[in-house]
Amino acid sequence: MNAIEIKGLSKSFRGMYAVNNLHMTVPVGSIYGFIGENGSGKSTTEKLICGHLVPDKGEIKLFGKNYTDAGVRVRVGALIENAGCFPGSSVYQNLMMQAINLGLENREEEIDRVLKIVRMEDSKFIKFKGCSLGMKQRIGIAMALLGNPVLLILDEPINGLDTDGMRIMREILVDITQTYGCTVLISSHILGELEKIATHYGVIRQGRMIAELTAKDMEKRARVFTSLKTADMQGALKALKGKYANVRLEAEYLRVYDVDKTEEIVEYLIQKGFVVNEIKKNKIGLEEYYIELMSKKENE
């Protein structure tokens, strides 16, 4: 069974489609990275799944049931745009108001539970307005986790965070899935961070899903390349093209693709009279695959 199954989903505003015949599959227990350009339809899709918007057409199923099913809806937590907290109230007070709004029993125990998950059990009495951006994002996730949802939908939760904040957020999201069995749908522009935790990806462009793949699929697509610099980049480029099939000058580096042995490249350039000043081995990750995918679509 899948946590989310979407078929032919469309939503328009004033005659313009924000989501256009979208298909999406999010497996149970996955961290699904939802990526696309600004205005591509990510937030609209998440709002449709949460029931904040009504689709023009299409089908949304959550755990095999229609997304409007009351029994399913109560098991969905979401953080879209912001946490909606009262600035002058403490973290604990904001969570208590949400717990009351949800009609939860054992509210104090439930608040302590979610604060522990987001690493904020020692910050419950701090006023919301005094919290850092990273703390506010974690508070929003804590609110979304009230009631122990089986599906968590997050819209750009790591944007604007510093390095430590992103690390903590990664740990929390992995913990939510592995320890608590919750499925996570997360949109983000920070693809390097998303690549560290996502098990599945969906790439959306102009309201349409153009690719869905697993982390294992992504690993198979990852091409090895060697980046290097010399004093004469154009001369070295010409020399390398005489031996290797795929050589490019990109981002101030010469890139030699699909060659595993860097020492072979260095030896060849030395024989041709070039001195290598810098060399490193890389592989194409999510960000470069995404850019390549967008470029292909633009040219079609």
C-alpha positions, 0 to 999 in steps of 0.5 A: 500500500502507498501512503499517497496515490494521486492520479490526474490531479488538476487545479487552476486559478483564473484559468491558469493551471497550477497543477496539471494532470499530476500523478504521484506515488509516495510509498509508506515509510518513505521520505519523499523529496518533492522538488521543482522550481518556484511556481511549479506547483509543489505547495498547491499539490501539498495543499490539495492533499491536505484538503486546504484546496479543492481540486478541479479534477483527479483522484487523491488517495491516502493509504488506499482511501479517499483523502476526504475520509475522516478516519484518514484526515485525522492521521495527517500532519502538515506544516505549510508556510508557517507554524501559525503560532502566537508570538507572545505565548510560550512554546508549550502554550502554543502546543497546548492550544493546538492540542485542545483544538485537535481534541486530544486526550493526555495533552501534557504527555502528548506535548512532552512526546512531540517536544522530545522528538524535535529536540526541544524538551528543554525549551517549552517555556520560551516565548515563540517570538524569542525562538530562532528560525530553526527552533520555530521550524521544529515547533511547527513540526511538533505541532504537526506531530500532535496526535501521532500522524502516519503521514507528515507533509512539510513545505520547505522546512529547512530553507533559511536554516544554518548548517547546524539547524539543517543537521538537526532537522535531518536527524529529526526527519529520519527519526520520525520515519525510522522510529515512529513509522511516519511517512514524510513528504517534504519539499525543498530547494536545498537539494544537497540536504534533501539527498542525504535523507530522501528515499524517493523523489518526485520532480515537478515542472509547470504543474506536471510530474516529470520524473519519480525515482528512488534513492537507489535509482538516483545512485545508479544514475550518478556518473563519476567524473574527475574535475581538474585545473591547469594553467592552460585550460583550453589546451588541456581541454583539446588534449583530453578530447583527443583521448576521452569521449566526454570532456567538458569545461564547466564551472571553471573546471575541466571535467572528464566523465566516466573515467575512474582512475584519476592518476591515468588522467594526470599521467596523460596530461603530464605526457602532453606537457601540462601541469595539473594544479588541482584534481578531485573525483566527483559524481553527479548528485541530485542537484546536477541531475535536476538541472540536467532534467530541467534543461532537457525539458526546456529544450523539448 
